[in-house]
């Protein structure tokens, strides 16, 4: 009983006995994502993604299957074909990162990335149209990640993902100034 009291799960009152306390509600991470507004928030979100997606890329390389690699390739083609507005570019970018997470064969990576959603893609755009130079840079970075995954190079995939997310941080810092 003392352990349960220490954990805050029960309350004991003299003369009344013990009663089970309600557990505090779990914090919903999607609420935090709704508060991402400042350039600093976006950089912090990229830091979080780096901590998650670098390992995801390594696992994807180690565990890739032909079907998973086909999904990564399809997402890469989608990114290469973006000619629409910024929202199309963001959705295509997210689809690539989601395909990498799915290739880990660990549902929690995919669940976490889905929780972050496409809003986690912190692409800096000056207007409604994507910058072709920016898209070319991102596409090249995505291709390096894909190639390392395809060759089963876990360390190379992790390094390519880290380079990509670090470059995203650098681009975001340059845009926000």
LOGULUM-484667 format. One line per 10 residues: number of its first residue (from 0); their letters; for each residue x negated, z, y of N, C-alpha, C, O. Coordinates in nm, 2 decimals. Layout:
REM residues N
NUM	a	X:Z:Y:X:Z:Y:X:Z:Y:X:Z:Y | ...
This chain:
REM residues 177
0	xxxxxxxxxx	-0.08:0.00:-0.12:0.00:0.00:0.00:-0.09:0.00:0.13:-0.05:-0.06:0.23 | -0.20:0.07:0.12:-0.29:0.07:0.24:-0.34:-0.06:0.27:-0.37:-0.10:0.38 | -0.37:-0.14:0.17:-0.42:-0.28:0.19:-0.32:-0.37:0.25:-0.35:-0.45:0.34 | -0.19:-0.35:0.21:-0.08:-0.43:0.27:-0.06:-0.39:0.41:-0.04:-0.48:0.50 | -0.08:-0.26:0.44:-0.06:-0.21:0.58:-0.18:-0.27:0.67:-0.16:-0.32:0.78 | -0.30:-0.27:0.61:-0.41:-0.32:0.68:-0.40:-0.47:0.71:-0.45:-0.51:0.81 | -0.34:-0.54:0.62:-0.32:-0.68:0.64:-0.20:-0.71:0.73:-0.18:-0.83:0.77 | -0.13:-0.61:0.77:-0.01:-0.63:0.86:0.11:-0.68:0.79:0.19:-0.74:0.86 | 0.12:-0.66:0.66:0.23:-0.72:0.59:0.34:-0.61:0.56:0.45:-0.65:0.54 | 0.31:-0.49:0.57:0.41:-0.38:0.56:0.39:-0.28:0.66:0.28:-0.26:0.72
10	xxxxxxxxxx	0.50:-0.21:0.69:0.49:-0.10:0.79:0.55:0.02:0.72:0.66:0.02:0.66 | 0.48:0.14:0.73:0.53:0.26:0.67:0.56:0.36:0.78:0.48:0.38:0.87 | 0.69:0.41:0.77:0.73:0.51:0.87:0.77:0.64:0.79:0.84:0.63:0.69 | 0.73:0.75:0.84:0.76:0.88:0.78:0.91:0.90:0.78:0.98:0.88:0.88 | 0.96:0.93:0.67:1.11:0.95:0.65:1.19:0.83:0.63:1.31:0.84:0.59 | 1.13:0.71:0.65:1.20:0.58:0.63:1.15:0.50:0.52:1.21:0.41:0.47 | 1.03:0.53:0.48:0.96:0.45:0.38:0.89:0.33:0.43:0.85:0.33:0.55 | 0.87:0.23:0.35:0.80:0.11:0.38:0.89:-0.01:0.39:0.99:-0.02:0.32 | 0.86:-0.10:0.48:0.93:-0.22:0.49:0.84:-0.34:0.51:0.73:-0.32:0.57 | 0.88:-0.45:0.46:0.80:-0.57:0.46:0.81:-0.63:0.60:0.93:-0.64:0.65
20	xxxxxxxxxx	0.70:-0.66:0.66:0.71:-0.73:0.80:0.71:-0.88:0.78:0.66:-0.94:0.69 | 0.77:-0.94:0.88:0.78:-1.09:0.88:0.64:-1.14:0.91:0.57:-1.08:0.99 | 0.60:-1.24:0.84:0.47:-1.31:0.87:0.48:-1.38:1.00:0.58:-1.44:1.03 | 0.37:-1.37:1.08:0.37:-1.45:1.20:0.38:-1.60:1.17:0.32:-1.64:1.07 | 0.45:-1.67:1.25:0.46:-1.82:1.23:0.32:-1.88:1.24:0.24:-1.85:1.32 | 0.30:-1.98:1.15:0.18:-2.05:1.15:0.17:-2.14:1.28:0.27:-2.19:1.32 | 0.05:-2.15:1.33:0.04:-2.23:1.45:0.04:-2.38:1.41:-0.02:-2.42:1.31 | 0.12:-2.45:1.48:0.14:-2.59:1.46:0.03:-2.67:1.54:0.03:-2.67:1.66 | -0.06:-2.74:1.46:-0.17:-2.81:1.53:-0.12:-2.92:1.61:-0.18:-2.96:1.71 | -0.01:-2.98:1.58:0.04:-3.09:1.66:0.08:-3.04:1.80:0.08:-3.12:1.89
30	xxxxxxxxxx	0.11:-2.92:1.81:0.14:-2.86:1.95:0.01:-2.87:2.03:0.01:-2.92:2.15 | -0.11:-2.84:1.97:-0.23:-2.85:2.04:-0.26:-2.99:2.08:-0.31:-3.02:2.19 | -0.23:-3.09:2.00:-0.26:-3.23:2.03:-0.17:-3.27:2.15:-0.22:-3.36:2.22 | -0.06:-3.22:2.16:0.03:-3.25:2.28:-0.03:-3.20:2.41:0.02:-3.25:2.52 | -0.13:-3.12:2.41:-0.19:-3.07:2.53:-0.32:-3.14:2.56:-0.39:-3.09:2.66 | -0.35:-3.24:2.49:-0.48:-3.32:2.52:-0.45:-3.40:2.64:-0.37:-3.50:2.63 | -0.51:-3.37:2.76:-0.48:-3.44:2.88:-0.60:-3.48:2.96:-0.61:-3.58:3.02 | -0.70:-3.39:2.96:-0.82:-3.41:3.04:-0.93:-3.48:2.97:-0.93:-3.49:2.85 | -1.02:-3.54:3.04:-1.14:-3.60:2.97:-1.21:-3.50:2.88:-1.26:-3.54:2.78 | -1.22:-3.38:2.93:-1.29:-3.27:2.85:-1.21:-3.25:2.72:-1.27:-3.23:2.61
40	xxxxxxxxxx	-1.08:-3.25:2.72:-1.00:-3.24:2.60:-1.02:-3.35:2.50:-1.04:-3.33:2.38 | -1.03:-3.47:2.56:-1.06:-3.59:2.47:-1.19:-3.59:2.41:-1.21:-3.62:2.29 | -1.29:-3.54:2.48:-1.43:-3.52:2.43:-1.43:-3.42:2.32:-1.49:-3.44:2.21 | -1.36:-3.31:2.34:-1.35:-3.20:2.23:-1.28:-3.26:2.11:-1.32:-3.22:2.00 | -1.18:-3.34:2.13:-1.11:-3.40:2.01:-1.20:-3.49:1.94:-1.20:-3.49:1.81 | -1.28:-3.57:2.01:-1.38:-3.65:1.94:-1.49:-3.57:1.87:-1.53:-3.60:1.76 | -1.52:-3.45:1.92:-1.62:-3.36:1.85:-1.55:-3.32:1.72:-1.62:-3.31:1.61 | -1.42:-3.28:1.72:-1.35:-3.24:1.60:-1.35:-3.35:1.50:-1.38:-3.33:1.38 | -1.32:-3.47:1.55:-1.31:-3.59:1.46:-1.45:-3.61:1.40:-1.46:-3.65:1.28 | -1.55:-3.60:1.47:-1.69:-3.62:1.42:-1.71:-3.53:1.30:-1.77:-3.57:1.20
50	xxxxxxxxxx	-1.67:-3.40:1.32:-1.69:-3.30:1.21:-1.62:-3.34:1.09:-1.66:-3.30:0.98 | -1.50:-3.40:1.10:-1.42:-3.44:0.99:-1.46:-3.58:0.93:-1.48:-3.59:0.81 | -1.47:-3.68:1.02:-1.48:-3.81:0.97:-1.62:-3.85:0.93:-1.63:-3.95:0.85 | -1.72:-3.78:0.97:-1.85:-3.82:0.92:-1.86:-3.79:0.77:-1.90:-3.87:0.69 | -1.81:-3.67:0.73:-1.80:-3.64:0.59:-1.70:-3.73:0.51:-1.73:-3.76:0.40 | -1.59:-3.76:0.58:-1.50:-3.85:0.51:-1.56:-3.99:0.48:-1.54:-4.04:0.37 | -1.64:-4.04:0.57:-1.71:-4.17:0.54:-1.80:-4.15:0.43:-1.81:-4.25:0.34 | -1.87:-4.04:0.42:-1.97:-4.02:0.30:-1.89:-4.02:0.17:-1.93:-4.08:0.07 | -1.78:-3.94:0.17:-1.70:-3.93:0.05:-1.64:-4.07:0.01:-1.63:-4.11:-0.10 | -1.59:-4.14:0.12:-1.54:-4.28:0.09:-1.64:-4.37:0.02:-1.60:-4.44:-0.07
60	xxxxxxxxxx	-1.76:-4.36:0.07:-1.87:-4.44:0.01:-1.89:-4.40:-0.14:-1.91:-4.48:-0.23 | -1.89:-4.27:-0.16:-1.91:-4.22:-0.30:-1.80:-4.25:-0.39:-1.82:-4.26:-0.51 | -1.68:-4.25:-0.34:-1.56:-4.26:-0.43:-1.48:-4.39:-0.41:-1.37:-4.40:-0.47 | -1.53:-4.48:-0.34:-1.46:-4.60:-0.31:-1.41:-4.67:-0.44:-1.47:-4.67:-0.55 | -1.29:-4.73:-0.43:-1.24:-4.81:-0.54:-1.21:-4.95:-0.48:-1.21:-4.96:-0.36 | -1.19:-5.05:-0.57:-1.16:-5.18:-0.51:-1.04:-5.18:-0.42:-1.04:-5.25:-0.32 | -0.94:-5.10:-0.46:-0.82:-5.10:-0.38:-0.85:-5.03:-0.24:-0.80:-5.08:-0.14 | -0.92:-4.92:-0.24:-0.95:-4.85:-0.12:-1.04:-4.94:-0.03:-1.02:-4.95:0.09 | -1.13:-5.01:-0.09:-1.22:-5.10:-0.01:-1.14:-5.22:0.05:-1.16:-5.26:0.16 | -1.04:-5.27:-0.03:-0.95:-5.37:0.02:-0.87:-5.32:0.14:-0.84:-5.40:0.24
70	xxxxxxxxxx	-0.83:-5.19:0.14:-0.75:-5.14:0.25:-0.84:-5.12:0.38:-0.79:-5.15:0.49 | -0.97:-5.08:0.36:-1.06:-5.07:0.47:-1.08:-5.21:0.53:-1.08:-5.23:0.65 | -1.10:-5.31:0.44:-1.12:-5.45:0.49:-1.00:-5.50:0.56:-1.02:-5.57:0.67 | -0.88:-5.47:0.51:-0.76:-5.51:0.58:-0.75:-5.45:0.72:-0.71:-5.52:0.82 | -0.78:-5.32:0.73:-0.78:-5.26:0.86:-0.89:-5.32:0.95:-0.86:-5.33:1.08 | -1.00:-5.35:0.90:-1.11:-5.41:0.98:-1.06:-5.55:1.03:-1.08:-5.58:1.15 | -0.99:-5.63:0.95:-0.94:-5.76:0.99:-0.84:-5.74:1.10:-0.83:-5.82:1.20 | -0.76:-5.63:1.09:-0.65:-5.61:1.19:-0.72:-5.58:1.32:-0.67:-5.62:1.43 | -0.83:-5.50:1.32:-0.90:-5.47:1.44:-0.96:-5.60:1.51:-0.95:-5.62:1.63 | -1.01:-5.68:1.42:-1.07:-5.80:1.47:-0.97:-5.90:1.53:-1.00:-5.98:1.61
80	xxxxxxxxxx	-0.85:-5.89:1.48:-0.74:-5.98:1.53:-0.67:-5.93:1.65:-0.58:-6.00:1.70 | -0.70:-5.81:1.71:-0.63:-5.76:1.82:-0.65:-5.85:1.94:-0.76:-5.88:1.98 | -0.53:-5.90:1.99:-0.53:-5.98:2.11:-0.43:-5.93:2.21:-0.41:-5.98:2.32 | -0.35:-5.83:2.16:-0.24:-5.78:2.24:-0.29:-5.67:2.34:-0.40:-5.67:2.38 | -0.20:-5.58:2.37:-0.23:-5.47:2.46:-0.31:-5.36:2.40:-0.34:-5.36:2.29 | -0.33:-5.26:2.49:-0.42:-5.15:2.45:-0.35:-5.07:2.33:-0.42:-5.02:2.25 | -0.22:-5.06:2.33:-0.16:-4.99:2.22:-0.18:-5.06:2.08:-0.20:-4.99:1.98 | -0.19:-5.19:2.08:-0.22:-5.26:1.96:-0.36:-5.23:1.91:-0.39:-5.21:1.79 | -0.45:-5.22:2.01:-0.59:-5.19:1.98:-0.61:-5.05:1.92:-0.68:-5.03:1.83 | -0.53:-4.96:1.98:-0.54:-4.82:1.93:-0.48:-4.81:1.79:-0.54:-4.74:1.71
90	xxxxxxxxxx	-0.37:-4.87:1.77:-0.31:-4.87:1.63:-0.40:-4.93:1.53:-0.41:-4.88:1.42 | -0.47:-5.04:1.56:-0.56:-5.11:1.47:-0.68:-5.02:1.44:-0.73:-5.00:1.33 | -0.73:-4.95:1.55:-0.84:-4.86:1.54:-0.81:-4.75:1.44:-0.88:-4.71:1.35 | -0.69:-4.69:1.47:-0.64:-4.58:1.39:-0.63:-4.62:1.24:-0.66:-4.54:1.15 | -0.57:-4.74:1.22:-0.56:-4.79:1.08:-0.69:-4.79:1.01:-0.69:-4.76:0.89 | -0.80:-4.83:1.08:-0.93:-4.83:1.01:-0.97:-4.69:0.97:-1.01:-4.67:0.86 | -0.96:-4.60:1.07:-1.00:-4.46:1.04:-0.92:-4.40:0.93:-0.96:-4.32:0.85 | -0.79:-4.43:0.93:-0.70:-4.39:0.83:-0.73:-4.44:0.69:-0.73:-4.37:0.59 | -0.77:-4.57:0.68:-0.82:-4.63:0.56:-0.94:-4.56:0.50:-0.96:-4.55:0.38 | -1.03:-4.53:0.59:-1.15:-4.46:0.55:-1.12:-4.32:0.49:-1.17:-4.28:0.39
100	xxxxxxxxxx	-1.03:-4.25:0.56:-0.98:-4.12:0.51:-0.91:-4.13:0.37:-0.94:-4.05:0.28 | -0.83:-4.24:0.36:-0.77:-4.26:0.23:-0.87:-4.29:0.12:-0.85:-4.25:0.00 | -0.97:-4.36:0.15:-1.08:-4.39:0.05:-1.15:-4.27:0.00:-1.23:-4.28:-0.10 | -1.14:-4.16:0.06:-1.20:-4.04:0.01:-1.14:-3.99:-0.12:-1.21:-3.91:-0.19 | -1.02:-4.03:-0.15:-0.94:-3.99:-0.26:-0.92:-3.83:-0.25:-0.90:-3.77:-0.35 | -0.92:-3.78:-0.13:-0.89:-3.64:-0.10:-0.77:-3.64:-0.01:-0.79:-3.67:0.11 | -0.65:-3.61:-0.05:-0.53:-3.62:0.03:-0.54:-3.54:0.16:-0.47:-3.57:0.25 | -0.62:-3.44:0.16:-0.62:-3.35:0.28:-0.69:-3.42:0.40:-0.66:-3.40:0.51 | -0.79:-3.51:0.37:-0.85:-3.59:0.48:-0.74:-3.68:0.54:-0.73:-3.69:0.66 | -0.66:-3.74:0.46:-0.56:-3.83:0.51:-0.45:-3.75:0.58:-0.40:-3.79:0.69
110	xxxxxxxxxx	-0.41:-3.64:0.52:-0.31:-3.55:0.59:-0.36:-3.51:0.72:-0.28:-3.51:0.82 | -0.48:-3.47:0.73:-0.53:-3.42:0.86:-0.54:-3.53:0.96:-0.50:-3.51:1.08 | -0.58:-3.65:0.92:-0.59:-3.76:1.01:-0.45:-3.80:1.06:-0.43:-3.84:1.17 | -0.35:-3.80:0.96:-0.22:-3.83:1.00:-0.16:-3.72:1.10:-0.08:-3.76:1.19 | -0.20:-3.60:1.09:-0.16:-3.50:1.18:-0.22:-3.53:1.32:-0.15:-3.51:1.42 | -0.34:-3.57:1.32:-0.40:-3.61:1.45:-0.33:-3.73:1.51:-0.30:-3.73:1.63 | -0.30:-3.82:1.43:-0.22:-3.94:1.47:-0.31:-4.04:1.55:-0.42:-4.01:1.58 | -0.24:-4.15:1.59:-0.31:-4.25:1.67:-0.36:-4.20:1.80:-0.45:-4.26:1.87 | -0.29:-4.09:1.85:-0.33:-4.04:1.98:-0.47:-3.98:1.98:-0.53:-3.96:2.09 | -0.53:-3.96:1.86:-0.66:-3.91:1.85:-0.77:-4.02:1.89:-0.88:-3.99:1.91
120	xxxxxxxxxx	-0.72:-4.14:1.89:-0.81:-4.25:1.92:-0.82:-4.25:2.07:-0.73:-4.29:2.14 | -0.94:-4.21:2.12:-0.95:-4.19:2.27:-1.02:-4.30:2.33:-1.12:-4.29:2.40 | -0.96:-4.42:2.31:-1.02:-4.54:2.37:-1.00:-4.54:2.52:-0.89:-4.52:2.57 | -1.11:-4.56:2.59:-1.10:-4.57:2.74:-1.05:-4.71:2.78:-1.13:-4.81:2.76 | -0.94:-4.73:2.84:-0.89:-4.85:2.89:-0.86:-4.84:3.04:-0.80:-4.74:3.08 | -0.90:-4.94:3.11:-0.87:-4.94:3.26:-0.73:-4.99:3.29:-0.68:-4.96:3.39 | -0.67:-5.06:3.19:-0.54:-5.12:3.22:-0.47:-5.14:3.09:-0.51:-5.09:2.98 | -0.36:-5.22:3.09:-0.28:-5.25:2.97:-0.35:-5.34:2.87:-0.30:-5.35:2.76 | -0.45:-5.41:2.91:-0.52:-5.51:2.82:-0.65:-5.45:2.77:-0.72:-5.39:2.85 | -0.68:-5.46:2.64:-0.81:-5.41:2.59:-0.92:-5.49:2.65:-0.91:-5.61:2.67
130	xxxxxxxxxx	-1.03:-5.42:2.67:-1.16:-5.49:2.72:-1.22:-5.56:2.60:-1.26:-5.49:2.50 | -1.24:-5.69:2.60:-1.30:-5.76:2.48:-1.44:-5.71:2.45:-1.47:-5.70:2.33 | -1.52:-5.67:2.55:-1.65:-5.62:2.52:-1.65:-5.49:2.45:-1.73:-5.46:2.36 | -1.55:-5.40:2.49:-1.53:-5.28:2.42:-1.49:-5.30:2.28:-1.54:-5.23:2.18 | -1.39:-5.39:2.26:-1.34:-5.42:2.13:-1.45:-5.47:2.04:-1.46:-5.44:1.92 | -1.54:-5.56:2.09:-1.65:-5.61:2.01:-1.75:-5.50:1.97:-1.80:-5.50:1.85 | -1.77:-5.40:2.06:-1.86:-5.29:2.02:-1.80:-5.21:1.91:-1.87:-5.18:1.81 | -1.67:-5.17:1.92:-1.60:-5.09:1.82:-1.60:-5.17:1.69:-1.62:-5.11:1.58 | -1.57:-5.30:1.70:-1.56:-5.38:1.57:-1.70:-5.38:1.50:-1.70:-5.36:1.38 | -1.81:-5.39:1.57:-1.94:-5.39:1.51:-1.97:-5.25:1.45:-2.02:-5.25:1.34
140	xxxxxxxxxx	-1.93:-5.15:1.51:-1.95:-5.01:1.46:-1.86:-4.99:1.33:-1.91:-4.94:1.23 | -1.74:-5.04:1.34:-1.65:-5.03:1.22:-1.71:-5.11:1.10:-1.71:-5.07:0.99 | -1.77:-5.23:1.13:-1.82:-5.31:1.03:-1.94:-5.24:0.96:-1.96:-5.25:0.84 | -2.02:-5.17:1.04:-2.14:-5.10:0.98:-2.09:-4.98:0.89:-2.14:-4.96:0.78 | -1.98:-4.92:0.93:-1.92:-4.81:0.85:-1.87:-4.88:0.72:-1.90:-4.83:0.61 | -1.80:-4.99:0.73:-1.74:-5.06:0.61:-1.85:-5.10:0.52:-1.84:-5.08:0.40 | -1.96:-5.16:0.57:-2.06:-5.21:0.49:-2.13:-5.10:0.41:-2.16:-5.12:0.29 | -2.15:-4.98:0.47:-2.21:-4.87:0.40:-2.12:-4.82:0.29:-2.16:-4.78:0.18 | -1.99:-4.81:0.32:-1.89:-4.77:0.22:-1.89:-4.87:0.10:-1.90:-4.83:-0.01 | -1.89:-5.00:0.13:-1.89:-5.10:0.03:-2.01:-5.09:-0.06:-2.00:-5.12:-0.18
150	xxxxxxxxxx	-2.12:-5.06:0.00:-2.24:-5.05:-0.08:-2.26:-4.92:-0.15:-2.36:-4.90:-0.23 | -2.17:-4.83:-0.13:-2.18:-4.69:-0.19:-2.29:-4.61:-0.13:-2.33:-4.51:-0.19 | -2.33:-4.64:-0.01:-2.43:-4.56:0.06:-2.36:-4.45:0.14:-2.33:-4.47:0.26 | -2.35:-4.33:0.08:-2.29:-4.22:0.14:-2.36:-4.17:0.27:-2.29:-4.15:0.37 | -2.49:-4.16:0.26:-2.56:-4.12:0.38:-2.55:-4.22:0.49:-2.54:-4.19:0.61 | -2.56:-4.35:0.46:-2.55:-4.46:0.56:-2.41:-4.46:0.62:-2.39:-4.48:0.74 | -2.30:-4.44:0.54:-2.17:-4.43:0.59:-2.15:-4.32:0.69:-2.09:-4.33:0.79 | -2.20:-4.20:0.65:-2.20:-4.08:0.74:-2.27:-4.11:0.87:-2.22:-4.08:0.98 | -2.39:-4.17:0.86:-2.46:-4.20:0.98:-2.39:-4.30:1.07:-2.39:-4.29:1.19 | -2.33:-4.40:1.00:-2.26:-4.51:1.08:-2.14:-4.45:1.15:-2.11:-4.49:1.26
160	xxxxxxxxxx	-2.07:-4.36:1.08:-1.95:-4.29:1.14:-1.99:-4.20:1.26:-1.93:-4.20:1.36 | -2.10:-4.13:1.24:-2.15:-4.04:1.35:-2.19:-4.13:1.47:-2.16:-4.09:1.58 | -2.26:-4.24:1.44:-2.30:-4.33:1.55:-2.18:-4.38:1.62:-2.18:-4.39:1.75 | -2.08:-4.42:1.55:-1.96:-4.47:1.61:-1.89:-4.37:1.70:-1.85:-4.40:1.81 | -1.87:-4.25:1.64:-1.80:-4.15:1.72:-1.88:-4.10:1.84:-1.83:-4.07:1.95 | -2.02:-4.09:1.82:-2.10:-4.06:1.94:-2.09:-4.17:2.04:-2.09:-4.14:2.16 | -2.09:-4.29:2.00:-2.08:-4.40:2.10:-1.94:-4.40:2.17:-1.93:-4.43:2.29 | -1.84:-4.36:2.09:-1.71:-4.34:2.16:-1.71:-4.23:2.26:-1.65:-4.25:2.37 | -1.78:-4.13:2.24:-1.80:-4.02:2.33:-1.87:-4.07:2.46:-1.84:-4.04:2.57 | -1.98:-4.14:2.43:-2.06:-4.20:2.55:-1.97:-4.29:2.63:-1.97:-4.29:2.75
170	xxxxxxx	-1.89:-4.38:2.56:-1.81:-4.47:2.64:-1.70:-4.40:2.72:-1.67:-4.43:2.83 | -1.65:-4.29:2.66:-1.54:-4.22:2.72:-1.60:-4.15:2.85:-1.54:-4.14:2.95 | -1.72:-4.09:2.83:-1.79:-4.03:2.95:-1.81:-4.13:3.06:-1.79:-4.09:3.18 | -1.86:-4.25:3.02:-1.88:-4.35:3.12:-1.76:-4.39:3.19:-1.76:-4.42:3.31 | -1.65:-4.40:3.12:-1.52:-4.45:3.18:-1.46:-4.34:3.27:-1.40:-4.38:3.37 | -1.48:-4.22:3.23:-1.41:-4.11:3.31:-1.48:-4.08:3.44:-1.42:-4.01:3.52 | -1.60:-4.13:3.46:-1.67:-4.10:3.59:-1.62:-4.18:3.70:-1.67:-4.17:3.81
